[in-house]
Amino acid sequence: GIHYVGQMQEGSVTRFMVDQLTEGQLEWARLPAAYDTVVLGEPGCGRTYRIYSGKKEYFRALKEQFPGEEAAIDEFERLVKSVGHGTMLVGLLKMLPRVLATLLCRSGLLPQLSAFCRLASHSLKEVVEGLTANPELRAVFSYIFPTYGVVPSKASFTMHSILVNHFLHGAWYPKGGAGEIAFHTIPVIRKTGGNVLGKAPVQRILLDSQGKACGVSVKKGQDVVNIFAPVIISDAGIFNTYERLLPAEARAVPEIQSQLRIAAHGEGSFTVFVGLNGSREELGLEATNYFMYPGNDLDEIVNRYLTSSREEAAKNIPLLFVTCPSAKDPTWEMRHPGKSTLAIVTFAKYEWFEEWKDKQVNKRGDDYEELKKTFVDAIMQAVFKLYPRIEDRIEYISGGTPLTNQHYIASPKGEIYGIDHSITRMQAEAIATMRAQTAIPNLYLTGQDVCVGGFMGALQGALICTSAVLKRNLYVDVVQLKKRTEATNSKK
C-alpha cells in the first residue's frame, strides 16, 4: 500500500539509507511534476488545483493558481520551512537519556528555540485561517491531511509541515510496486544471518523470571513455537505490543501506562481496489494522485461524516484519495499489457463495522457485504466522473473496511497509520515519552508509532530504535558512510 514517497532524490540521505537496506536493488520512478491534484467540488465542474514538486515551484504554482494571495503563500512557505529546520529535534528528544529529554521539555526553552515545537500546539486549521480568508486556498494549504489521518482542527501544524516538506522535492514510486521493498530487503537480512518468517503470527512476548524480554511465541500451523533471543524488537505498534502481546503485570508498569495514555487509535479507512481491462492510454488514467473533496470546508465535511451513522456516511463521503498504481510504475505495461489498476481510499469509523469483528474474513454475511457495497457504489460514482472511460471496463472490484485492515495488517481498530497523529503526539513531552526503549528490559519498539506514520516515518523509527539497541547514534554513522561512499565513487 505505498502510494508515493518523498525525499528519494539521488544524493539525499533517505535515498542513501534505502539503498543501503536494499543494496541499491530497489529502483524508484519519479512521479510527474504535478504529483498531486486537488479537486474541490464535483469532478468535471469543480475547481482543480495542481501541486508541483520543487522547493520554489511548489509555492510559485500556488501563486499562479491564486493571484492576489502572494503574501499568504509566502507566509505559509516561511512557516512550513521553519518547521522543517527543526525535524532533527524528534530524533534528539527520543535518543537523549530520558531524564535529560524531560528536563529539556520542562525548561520551556524548546518553543523559544524552535518553530517545530512552537507550532506543534497550533492546529492546521488555526494557522491556515490566520493566513488567508480565501476558503479555496485554505483547503489547498490543508489538502494533504488524509496522508496522516487527522482533520485540520485536530492536526498539529507541525505534523502537516513535515508532510509538505517531505514532498517538496517531488514524489517517487517503487518500480515494480510496493512489494519490491520487502523483496529487496529480505536478502540483505538473510545475508547477515537473519531470517524472515511468513505465516508465523506472534502470540506473545516471552519474559524470563526477572521480567526481561527473552523471546517470542509464534504460531506454526496449529503448533506454538518459542523463539528465544537476547533482544526483542516489536513493530506491531504500541497497542498490540503492550495490550496483546505482554502479560497483564508487565502492562501495568507506570512507564508503559504513561505511553498508553498519550496514544489514541488513528482513523480507520475504507479502500476500494479496482482491476481494469485497458491500458493507461485507453482509459485516460494518470500517474498524479487525486484528492477529491465535495466542498472547500474540509474540516466541517469530514467531521460531519465521521460523526454520522453508517447509513448517512455512505451517502456523504467527504474525501477520496484516488491513485493509479499501474500508471506510476514504468515496468507495469511490460508485465501486464492492456490491464490497469486503481486504488481509492477514504476514512471510515471502526464502529460502523464493529458488529462483524468476530466473524471470519470472507464469511461476515450478507448484511456486511451489503453495507460494503453501498460505500463502494457511492465511491465509484465519484470516480467515474474523474475517469469516465473506466465505467464499463471493470474486471475486478473489492472493498476493504477497517475490519479488513484489522485482519490483514493486525491494526487494532483498523487504523492505517498506527496511533493518532494528534496535536498531543507532536508535543515535545510526548515525542520524548514515545521512545524505542520500553520499561521491559531487552524489549524495544520500532516503526510508525515511534516516530510518525508512513514509509519514511517507519524508517526513522527503525533508525531511532537501532540507535537505542546499539547505544550509538546511527544518524551520525549514516552521514559518515554516505560521505565515504561518495568520496570513493568520485575517485572511480
N, C-alpha and C positions, 0 to 999 in steps of 0.2 A: 503493500500500500504506500510506496513512496511516490508522491506526485511530482515533486520538484525539490531541489536542494540548492541553496545559495552557497557562495564562497568557495566554489570549486574551480575557480580560475587557476591556470598554470601559475605556479610560483607562490600561491597562498599557503599559509601554514596548515590550514584544514585539508587542503588537497594533498599536501605532503603527508599528513597523518594517515589519510585514507589510502594513499599509495603504499605506505609502509605496511599497513594492515592487510593489503591485498597483493603485495609485491608488484604493484603497478599494473596488475592484470585487469582491474576494473576500469572500463572506459566510460567517459561521460559525454553526453551530447548536449550541446548548448541549445537552450530554447530560443525562439525568436526574440528580437529586441523588445517587442511588446509582449512580455511573457504573461501578463495578467490583463484581463479586460473586465471592467465593472459595468454592469447593466442595471440602471435604475428605472423601474417601470417595466412594462411588457416588452419582451424581445421584439425587435422589428419596429415598434413605435416608441419605446422608451429611449432614454439618453444613454449613450455608450461612451465610456471613458477608457483610454488605454494607458497602462502603466509601463513605462520604459526603463530598461536597465541602463546603469551608468550613474556615477556619483553626481554628475551635473545634469545629465539627460533626464533623470527621474523627475527632478524639480522643474527643469526647463519645459518639459512636456506638460506638466500640470499648469504652468503659467500660460502656455498656448491654449489649453483647453478651458482655462478660467481667467480670461482677460479682466484686468482690474483688481485681481486678488493677489498681486505680486507680493505685497507686504506680508500677508497671512502665510503665503507659501514659503517666503524667506524665513519667517519666524519658526514655522514647522520644521524646516530643514535644520535651522540652528539647534532647536531643542532635540530633535532626533539624533543629530550628530554629537551633541554634548553628552547624551546618554551613552552613545557608542564608545566614547573615550573611557567610560568607567566600567565596562563589562569585565575587566580584569578583576574587579572587586569581588565578583561572585566566587571565583576560584580562591582568591585570597582569604575571604571570610570562611570558606569551607576547609581550607588547608592549614590556617593558623591554629595553634593549640586552642582548644575550646575556651579556656579561661581568658586568653588574650583577645579572642574574637568577641567574647561577651563584653569585655572591658571597652573595646573599641566601639561596639554598638551603643553602649550606655553612656559613652563620653559626650555624645551629642555633636561630635566633630564631623561625622560622615556626611550629613546633609549639607554642612557648610563647605566641605571639601569637594563634594562630588554631586554632579547633576543626576547621576544614576540613582543615588539614594534620595536626593531631594524630590525628584519627580516620581519616585516609586509610590508615594502615598497619594498621588493625584490620579484621578481616573482619566481614562482616554477621553470620555465624553466631556468632562470638565475642561480639560486643556483645549480640546478642539473647539468647543463653544466659545472659549476665550479668544480664539484666533480669528474667527470669521462668523458672520451672520448668514452666510450662504449655505442653505441646507444641503445642496448637492456637493459642495466642496467638503463640508463636514463628513458627509457619507464617504467620499472618495479618500479622504485622510484616514478614515477608520475601516475601510473595506476589508482588510486582511484579517480581522479578528477571528473568523472561523478557523484559521490555521493554528490557533492556540486555544480556542474554545470558550472564550468569555465575552459577554456582551460589553459594549463600550462603557456603560455606567459602573461596571464591576471590574473592568480590566485596568491594570496599572499602566500608566503611560509609558513607564519604563519597559514593561514586557512588550508592549506594542512596538516601541522603538527598536528593541532587539531584533524583531522580525523585519521591520523596514530596512534596517542596516544590513541584515543578513542577505537581502535580495538586491541591495544597491548595485552590485557588480553584475547582476543578472541571475539567471536560473539554469539549472542543469538537470538532466535525467539520465539514470544509469542505462547505458547501451545494453539491450537485451532484457531490460526490465529489472524490477527491484530484487527479484530472486538472485540476480548476479552478485549482489552484495554478499550474501551468505556463501554462495557458490565459490567465490574467490577468497573468502576469509577462512573457510574451513581448512583448506590445505596448509595454510600458514600456521594454524593452531596445531594441526597434526604433525607438521614438520618439527615443531618444538617439543613434541612428546605429549601434547594434549589430545583430547578427543571430543567429538560432538555426538551426542546420542539423541536420536529422534524417537518419538513414541515412547518416551520414558518419563511420564509425568511425576514430578516431585510430590511426595505425600507429606513429608515433614522434614524439618531440620533437626538433626540429632545433637543432643547436648551430653557432655560427659558428667561425671559425678560432681565436678566443680562448677557446672553451669556454663562451660565453654562449648562453643560450636565445634563439632568434630566430624560431621558428615551429613549426608542426606539419605533419605529413604526414598527410593524410586520404584515405580510400578513397571514390571516387565511381564506383559501379558496379564495373567492372574496373580503372579507372584510379586512379592515385595523384596527388593534387594537393597541392602545397605551399602553405601559407598562412603568410605572414610577419607578425610583429607585434613591437612593442617589449617587450611583457610577456606572459608565458605563465602562466596560472593553471590548475592541474590540480585537479579534484575527483574524479579517477579513483581516489583512495585511494593511500596511501603505497606499497603493494606494486606496484600497476600502474604508478604513476608512475616509481618507481625501478628496478624489476626488468624491466618490459616495455617501457617507452617511452624509457628513456635508454640510450645506448650503454654498454658494459661499463666503459670507462675513467672515465666520469662517475660511475657507480655505486660505483666503488672509493674515492671521496673519503672520508676519515675521518669527516667530519661526517654524511654520508649513512649510512655504515656504523653509526655510533653510534645514529642514529634507527631503523634497521632492527633493531638488537639489542634495543631497547626493545619493538618491535612484535611481536605474535603474531597469527595469524589468529583471528578470532572464531568462535563456533559457527555451523555451517550450520543450515538449517531444513528442515522438511518442511511444505508447505502444502497445504490442500485448499480448492478454490473450488467452491461449490455454487450452482446456479441452481434456484430452486423455483417451482412453479406454485401460486400462492396469495398473498393479501395478508398483511401482518404480523398483522392481527387473526385471520384464518382459521387461521394456522399457530401463533399464540401466541408470536410472536417478540418479543424485547425489544431496546431500544437499549443496555442495560447490557452490558459485556464480562464474560464468564465466564472465570475462571482455575480450571481443574479439576485437582485432584491426587488420586490414589488413596489417599494417606495423609498424615500430618502431618510426617514427617521428610523435608522437601523435598530437602535436600541428598543424603541417602542414596539416595532413589529415582531422582533424576536422575543421580547419579554411577554407580549400578549400570547404568542404561540406556546411558549413554554409553561405558561400558567393556565392554559385552556385544557379542556377534556380531549381525549384522543380523537373523538369523532370530529370535534371542531378543528383540531390541529391539522388533520388530514386535508381539510378544505382551505386552510390558510397557511400554507408553507411559506416561511418568511425569507428563506435564502436557499440558494442552490450553488454548490461548487461543482462545475461541470468540466470534466477533464477528459482528454482523449489520449490514453497511454500509447496507442498504436501510432498516432501521428507524431509523438515525441521521439519515438525510437527509430533511428535510421536503419536498424537491422530488421525491422518488422516485416517490411514488404517482401524481403528475400525469404523470410521464414514462413510467412503466412500470406501469400499473394491473394489479393481480392477479398481480404477479410479486414475488419476493423473492430476496435473496442471503445467503449465509453464507460466512465465511472462517474457517478453523481453522488454527492454527499450533502446531507443536511443534519441539523441537530434532531435528537429525539429523546424524550424522557424515558428512563428505565421503567418508571412506574406505569407507563401506558401499556407495557407488555409483561409486567411482573407476574401476573396471574399464571403465565405459562412457564415460569422459570424452572419448575421441577420436571417438566416434560422433556422427553428425549428429543434431540435435534432431528429435524425432518419428520417428527411424529407429534407435532404440537396441536394437530387437529384443524378442522375446517374454520373455526372462528378466528384462530390466529392467522391462518392463510388469507382469510377474507380481509382482515384488518390490514395485513401487509399489502394486499392488492390495492386497497383504497389509497395508501400512501404512494405506491409505485405508479398507479394511474395518474394521480394528481401531479407527481413529479414529471412524468413523461410528457404530459400535455404541455408543460412549460418548455421542456427540452425540444419538442417538435417545432416550437416557434423559433427556437435558436437554430436548429439543424433540420429544416423541413424535409430534406431528401431521405432521412433515415426511417421515416414512419412505416413504410411497408418493406423495410429491409432487415427487420429484427429477426435473428435466428435463435437468440438465447437472451433471457432476461431473468435476473434474480435479485430479490430484495433482501437486505440484511438489517435486522433490528439490533438494539442494544443487547438482546439475548444472544444474537449471533456472535457479537464481539466477545461476550462472556464465554461462550463455548469455545471459539477458536483461538482467542488470544488471552483467555483467563482474566479479563478485566472485570473486577468485582461488580460494577454497576454498568458495564457496557461502555465505559469511558474510553476514548481513543487516545488521549494524551496523558494518561496517568492522572495524578492528583491535580485538582483545580488550580489554574494559574491566576488566582485572585490577587487583589491588592495586598492582602495579608502575606501571601507567599513571597512577594518581592520586597518585603521589609528586610532591612539588614539583619535584624534579630532572627527572623525566620530562615533567611539564607544561611546564617551561621549554625542554626539548630539542625537543619536538614542536611546532614553530612554523611560521608561514606561510612565512617566508623559507627558501630552501634554499641549499645550498652552491654551487648553479649560479646565477650572476648572471642576473637577469630571470626566474627560474622560481620560482613561488610555489605553495604548497599551500592548498587550502580544503576545506570540507565536514566530514564526520563525524570524520575522522582527526585534524584539527587541534584539535578541541575534544572533544565526546563525541557519541554516536550519536543518531539520531532527527532529526526535522524541526527542532526547536529547537536541537539541538547543531550541525547543519549551518549553521543561520542564524548562530549565534555564530561558528562557524568562518569564515564569509564576512565578518563584520564585522571579525574579527581580521586576516584576510587583506587586506581593503581598506585597513585602517589601515596595514598594513605597506607596501602598494604606494604609498599616497598620503603616507606618512610623517606622518600626523596621527591623533589619537585620534578615531575615528568615533563612539565611545560618547558622548563629550562633545558632538559635533555633533548626535547624535540627541536627546539630552536637551534641548539648547538649542532645536532645531527644534520639539520637542514643546511646550515652554513657549510659544514664539512662536505656534504654531498654536492652542493653547488660548486664549491671550490674544486673538487675532484673532477666534476663534469666539465668545468670551464677549461681544465688543463688538457682534456682529451682532444 
